[in-house]
């Protein structure tokens, strides 16, 4: 969980022109957050007090897509002429995905902070097929308590997530890779881009690509958060207090997609690989 910043995003920063993706955020500012990011020992106060807040949700969709196959994707654009299934083979690489999202056509009306007190410098970008952003990764340990995610390991732990699994229980952050989207607000409303609980996401860090679902909702002016399991799968320290990474994570969420049930990790992996292939091939 993260504390919502008290600083509102200025309305004058609302309109963004198409641009190249911004560079990685600058190194952390001095103080407790810098210690948090570097993994160095620090004193005083809860580690995550400046990026922790009660979860909201679930956020109701503006409109539901049509019938969704249980394996993942919703409707996709038709393939271009001459682009058969044999055009590309093998897993989609990190380089393939990063090349596809090199440029940014903003869909957000402003920019997000990665943590309270940080500059608002992260736009949400989009294409016809997906929305994406480049940010840090803060570890979300909320949901069903376990050995690693609980009130002892995380002083800001809450046993709830904005979206729940098929039996009505909260998601399991230790086992399910999921990403967190900001609460709908003036900057961006994810529902307008057909993103909702269970939407399929690709996470890229270094040369690793991992697939996840949208599973939680965070503060409306902060971005860059994923579950314990998602961080661990990317090779990022997953400790809810001292883990995460300060920059270099790309989040790609495929519009109109859905994994059902949301906790089906294998379905997310299969759907993610297919959607990522279509995305990089321009289909």
C-alpha positions in Angstrom: 0.0 0.0 0.0 1.1 3.6 -0.5 0.1 6.9 1.1 -1.6 9.1 -1.4 0.3 12.3 -2.0 -1.1 15.5 -0.6 0.1 17.4 -3.6 -2.5 17.6 -6.3 -1.4 17.4 -9.9 -1.7 20.9 -11.4 -4.3 21.3 -14.0 -1.9 23.3 -16.1 0.1 20.1 -16.7 -3.0 18.3 -18.0 -2.3 18.2 -21.7 0.7 16.2 -23.1 1.9 16.2 -26.7 3.1 13.0 -28.3 6.7 12.5 -27.3 9.3 9.9 -26.8 9.2 7.9 -23.5 10.7 9.9 -20.7 14.0 8.9 -19.3 14.1 6.9 -16.1 13.3 9.0 -12.9 16.3 10.6 -11.2 17.9 8.9 -8.2 15.9 9.0 -5.0 16.0 12.1 -2.9 18.0 12.0 0.3 16.1 10.8 3.4 14.1 7.7 4.4 13.0 7.0 0.8 16.6 6.9 -0.4 17.5 4.4 2.3 14.4 2.4 1.3 15.5 2.2 -2.4 19.1 1.5 -1.7 18.4 -1.3 0.8 20.6 0.4 3.4 19.6 0.2 7.0 17.7 3.2 8.3 16.1 4.4 11.5 12.8 5.8 12.6 9.3 5.5 11.4 7.6 2.9 9.2 9.5 2.3 6.0 6.5 2.7 3.7 4.5 5.3 5.6 4.8 7.8 2.7 3.3 5.4 0.1 0.6 3.6 2.0 -3.2 4.1 2.0 -6.4 2.1 2.4 -7.3 0.3 -0.8 -10.5 1.2 -2.6 -12.6 -0.8 -4.9 -13.5 -2.7 -6.7 -13.8 0.1 -9.3 -16.8 -0.6 -11.4 -16.2 -0.6 -15.2 -17.6 2.2 -17.3 -18.9 -0.5 -19.6 -18.2 -4.2 -19.8 -16.7 -5.7 -23.0 -18.5 -8.4 -24.8 -18.2 -12.1 -24.0 -14.7 -12.9 -22.8 -13.0 -16.3 -23.4 -11.8 -17.9 -20.2 -8.3 -18.2 -21.6 -7.7 -14.5 -21.7 -8.2 -11.9 -24.5 -11.2 -10.0 -25.5 -11.7 -8.8 -29.1 -8.5 -7.8 -31.0 -7.9 -5.8 -34.2 -7.9 -7.9 -37.3 -4.6 -9.1 -38.6 -3.0 -7.0 -41.3 -3.0 -8.6 -44.8 -0.1 -11.0 -45.2 0.6 -11.3 -41.5 -0.1 -15.0 -40.8 0.6 -16.9 -37.6 4.0 -17.9 -39.0 5.3 -14.3 -39.1 7.0 -14.6 -35.8 7.8 -17.6 -33.5 9.1 -18.1 -30.1 8.6 -16.1 -26.9 8.4 -12.3 -27.1 11.6 -10.7 -25.9 12.0 -7.7 -23.6 13.7 -5.9 -26.5 10.7 -6.6 -28.8 8.3 -5.1 -26.3 10.5 -2.1 -25.4 10.9 -1.2 -29.1 7.2 -1.3 -29.5 6.6 1.2 -26.6 9.6 3.4 -27.3 7.4 6.4 -28.3 4.6 7.8 -26.1 1.2 9.0 -27.3 -0.2 10.1 -23.9 -3.7 9.0 -22.9 -3.5 10.5 -19.5 -4.3 14.2 -19.0 -1.3 14.7 -16.8 1.6 12.8 -15.2 1.9 10.6 -12.1 4.3 10.5 -9.2 6.1 7.3 -8.5 6.0 8.1 -4.7 4.7 10.8 -2.5 7.0 13.8 -2.8 8.5 12.8 -6.1 8.2 14.8 -9.3 5.1 14.1 -11.4 6.9 12.9 -14.5 5.2 9.6 -15.6 2.6 9.7 -18.4 0.3 6.8 -19.3 0.8 6.2 -23.0 -1.4 4.3 -25.4 -2.0 2.6 -28.7 -5.2 1.0 -30.1 -4.2 -2.3 -28.4 -2.6 -1.3 -25.1 -1.8 1.3 -22.5 1.7 1.5 -20.9 4.0 3.4 -18.6 7.5 3.3 -17.3 8.0 3.7 -13.6 9.4 2.2 -10.4 8.1 -0.9 -8.7 6.8 -0.7 -5.2 5.8 -4.0 -3.7 2.1 -4.5 -3.0 1.7 -7.2 -0.3 -2.0 -6.7 0.3 -4.6 -9.5 0.1 -4.7 -12.9 1.7 -2.1 -13.1 4.5 0.7 -15.6 4.1 4.2 -16.3 5.3 5.7 -13.3 3.6 2.7 -10.9 3.3 1.1 -10.2 6.6 0.8 -7.5 9.3 4.1 -8.6 10.9 6.2 -8.3 7.7 4.3 -5.2 6.4 3.1 -2.6 9.0 0.7 -1.2 6.4 -0.7 -4.6 5.3 -4.4 -4.9 4.6 -6.1 -8.2 4.0 -8.1 -6.8 1.0 -7.5 -6.1 -2.7 -9.7 -4.1 -5.0 -10.5 -7.2 -7.0 -11.2 -10.6 -5.6 -10.8 -14.1 -6.9 -13.6 -16.4 -8.0 -14.4 -17.6 -4.5 -14.8 -14.0 -3.2 -11.5 -14.0 -1.3 -8.8 -11.3 -1.7 -6.0 -12.0 -4.1 -2.8 -13.7 -2.9 0.0 -11.3 -3.5 2.6 -14.0 -2.6 1.5 -16.3 -5.4 -0.4 -14.2 -8.0 1.5 -11.7 -10.2 -0.7 -8.7 -10.4 -0.2 -5.0 -11.1 -1.8 -2.0 -9.5 -3.5 0.8 -11.4 -4.3 4.2 -10.0 -7.8 5.0 -8.8 -9.7 6.8 -11.6 -9.2 10.5 -11.3 -8.5 13.7 -13.2 -5.1 12.4 -14.5 -6.5 9.1 -16.0 -9.4 6.8 -15.8 -8.3 3.3 -16.7 -11.9 2.2 -17.4 -12.0 4.6 -20.4 -9.3 2.5 -22.0 -11.1 -0.8 -21.3 -8.8 -1.8 -18.5 -10.3 -3.4 -15.4 -9.8 -6.2 -12.9 -8.3 -9.3 -14.6 -6.9 -7.3 -17.6 -3.7 -8.9 -18.9 -0.5 -7.1 -18.4 3.1 -7.6 -19.5 5.9 -6.5 -17.1 9.4 -5.8 -18.5 12.5 -5.3 -16.3 16.0 -5.7 -17.8 15.8 -8.7 -20.1 12.9 -10.3 -18.3 9.2 -10.4 -19.4 6.5 -11.6 -17.1 2.8 -11.7 -17.5 0.3 -10.7 -14.8 -3.3 -9.4 -14.3 -4.7 -6.1 -13.0 -5.5 -7.0 -9.4 -5.5 -3.9 -7.2 -6.2 -0.1 -7.3 -3.9 2.5 -5.6 -3.9 6.2 -4.9 -5.1 8.4 -7.8 -1.8 10.4 -8.2 0.7 7.6 -7.8 1.8 4.8 -10.3 4.3 2.0 -10.3 3.3 -0.9 -8.1 2.9 -4.7 -8.4 2.4 -7.7 -6.2 5.1 -9.6 -4.2 4.9 -12.4 -6.7 5.3 -10.1 -9.7 8.4 -8.5 -8.2 9.9 -11.9 -7.4 9.3 -13.2 -10.9 11.2 -10.2 -12.3 14.2 -10.7 -10.0 13.3 -7.6 -8.0 13.7 -7.7 -4.2 10.1 -8.5 -3.0 10.3 -7.4 0.6 7.3 -5.2 1.3 9.3 -2.7 3.3 12.8 -2.6 1.8 12.2 -4.2 -1.6 11.1 -2.9 -5.0 13.2 -1.0 -7.5 13.5 2.8 -8.1 13.1 2.7 -11.9 13.3 0.7 -15.1 10.0 -1.3 -15.0 7.7 -1.1 -18.0 4.0 -1.9 -17.5 1.9 -2.8 -20.6 -1.8 -3.6 -20.1 -3.7 -5.0 -23.1 -7.1 -3.3 -23.7 -10.2 -5.4 -23.7 -8.5 -8.5 -22.3 -9.4 -10.5 -19.3 -8.4 -13.6 -17.4 -11.3 -15.4 -15.9 -11.0 -16.5 -13.2 -8.6 -13.8 -12.2 -6.4 -16.1 -10.2 -5.6 -18.4 -13.1 -1.9 -17.7 -13.5 -1.4 -20.2 -16.3 -4.2 -18.5 -18.3 -2.6 -15.1 -17.8 0.7 -16.5 -19.0 -0.8 -18.0 -22.2 -3.0 -15.0 -23.0 -0.1 -12.6 -22.2 2.3 -14.3 -24.6 -0.3 -14.3 -27.4 -1.3 -10.7 -26.9 2.3 -9.6 -26.6 3.1 -11.4 -29.9 0.2 -9.7 -31.6 1.3 -6.3 -30.1 4.9 -6.5 -31.3 3.8 -7.9 -34.7 1.3 -5.0 -35.2 -1.7 -7.4 -35.4 
